[in-house]
Amino acid sequence: MAVRLIMLIEQRLSKSLSPKELLKHQTVAELAAHIRSTENRPVAEPSDRRALTA
């Protein structure tokens, strides 16, 4: 479920997010604030995404 959420965030918001970051920010408000604070951070390359689903 976490990997699915990370992929949705990457697809819809064009933001890269690691599983560690997702677990660190345990509320929607904390996660939203974190995502906003990383405005210039690029999305992971497709090869990186495959590693998350393995």
C-alpha positions in Angstrom: 0.0 0.0 0.0 2.8 2.4 0.8 4.5 1.8 -2.6 1.2 2.4 -4.3 0.7 5.7 -2.5 4.3 6.8 -3.4 3.7 6.0 -7.0 0.4 8.0 -7.0 2.1 11.0 -5.5 4.9 10.8 -8.1 2.4 10.5 -11.0 -0.1 13.1 -9.9 2.1 15.7 -8.1 5.4 15.0 -9.9 7.1 14.7 -6.6 9.6 12.0 -5.6 9.0 10.4 -2.2 10.8 7.5 -0.5 9.2 4.9 1.8 11.3 6.4 4.6 9.8 9.8 4.1 6.3 8.5 3.9 6.7 6.7 7.3 8.4 9.8 8.8 5.4 12.0 8.0 2.5 10.1 9.6 -0.3 12.5 9.0 -1.7 13.9 5.8 -0.8 17.5 7.0 2.8 16.5 7.8 3.2 14.7 4.4 1.6 17.7 2.5 4.0 20.1 4.3 7.0 17.9 3.4 5.9 17.7 -0.2 5.5 21.5 -0.4 9.0 21.9 1.1 10.6 19.9 -1.7 9.3 22.0 -4.6 12.4 21.7 -6.7 13.1 18.0 -6.2 12.7 16.0 -9.3 10.6 12.8 -9.7 12.6 9.5 -9.6 13.5 8.0 -12.9 11.4 5.0 -14.1 14.3 2.6 -13.3 14.2 3.8 -9.7 10.4 3.2 -9.5 10.9 -0.5 -10.5 13.2 -0.9 -7.5 10.4 0.2 -5.2 8.0 -2.4 -6.5 10.4 -5.4 -6.3 
